[in-house]
């Protein structure tokens, strides 16, 4: 018969005990050691004063230049052999005949990665750095 609730058995708060957790159980604690788990993620507004909306293992975002952000990790990666994924910004500040061209994450070090956002001008083949209100990056290792 499976347990449906845990009763107080005099276990001290904070003590880790063996438990049988089924697939529907919620995992709420921070996890940095599992292979293939996201080691860091952030959703932030990159216009004006940078503001983090939500994050995990991100200490801060540095607005280095128009369309250039340094994403600083709270806990460093074990090495620089991590992978990143980022979303296409929908809130780019565009003018005239410019449209979103690309966003790129550059792996810089174990303590940070950089996000770069660019627009393309359809009237002239050139790229322009641009800020975005919607920036998201995920780091896997």
N, C-alpha and C positions, 0 to 999 in steps of 0.2 A: 504494500500500500504506500503510494508516494506521500511525502509530507506536503501539506498545503499551506502551512504557516510555521514559522519558527517561534517557539515559546522561550521565554527567559529561563535560562538554566544556570544562572550565576556566571555567565561569561563576561569578562571585563570588556568594556567598550574599547574598540580599536583592535581587539584580538582577532587574528585571522584563524578561521577554523575550516576544516574540510566541509564542503557542501556539494550537493548534487543540484546543478542549475539546469533547468530545461531550456529549450531553444527560445521560448518566449520571454525569458527573464531579461530585464533591462540591465545594461552595464553602465554604471554612472561614474566610475572612477577614471582618472587619467591613465592612459596606457601608452608607453613609449617604447616598449620592447618587442612587441609582436611584429614578425616579418610581414611585409605587405600592408600593414596598417598605415593610415595617414599619420605622419609624424608631426605635421603642422598644417594648419589651414587658416585662412583669413578672408573676411569679406569687409571691404572698407570703401569709404567715399574719398576719392582722390582729388576732389576739387576744393579750392579754398584751403582751409585748415583741415588736414587729413584727419579722418575720424574712423576708428575701427568700429564696425557694427557687431561683429562676432569673431571669435578666433580661438585657436587652440595652439599652444606652444609658440605664440608670437608675443614678444615683449613690446615691440613698437614698430611703427612705419615711419621712415624718414623720407620726406618730400625733397628729393635732391635737385630736381629741375622740372620743367614742364614735361609731363609724361614719363618721368623717371622716379621710381620709388624703391627705397631699400627696405626689404622685409627682414626684420631682425628676430632671430629665434630666441626664445627664453632658455631652452636647453639645446645646446649645439648638436648637430648631426654627428654621427660617429666618423664620417669621412665625407668627401665631396661626391661620392658615387650615388647620389640620390636623384630622383626624378621629380619633375614638377608638372603640374597641369594648371591651366588658367582659363577663365572664361572670356569670351569676347565681350568687351565693354559695350553697353548699350547707351550709356550716358556721356559719350565723348563730346567735348565742346568743339563743334565744327562750325566753320563759316564758309560762305560761298559754295563752291563746287567740290568741297572736300568730303570724303567719306572714310569710314574706318578701314584701315589697311591691315594692321596686324598688332598683336600683343605678343611679347616675348619675355620669358623668364630666363635670366642668365644665372647659372650657378657660380657664385663668387667664392664662397668659403663655407666652413662648417657652421659659422655663426650667422650667415645671411645669404639671401638671394636677391636679385634685382628684377623688377618688373618695368618693362619699357613699352610705351604705347605710341603708335604712329597712325597718322592719317595720310591718305594719298590725295593729291590735288588732281582732279580729272582734266583740268585745263592745261596742266604742265606735269610732266612725269617727275614729280618730286614728292618726298615724304616729309611730314611735319610732325614733331612731337606734340602730343595733346594730352590733357588731363581727362579723367573720366570720373563720373559720379558712382560708377559701378565697377569695382575691381575685386576679383576673387582669385586666390592662388591656393593650391593644395600641394603638399610635399610628401612624397612616398620614399621609403627606404626599407 
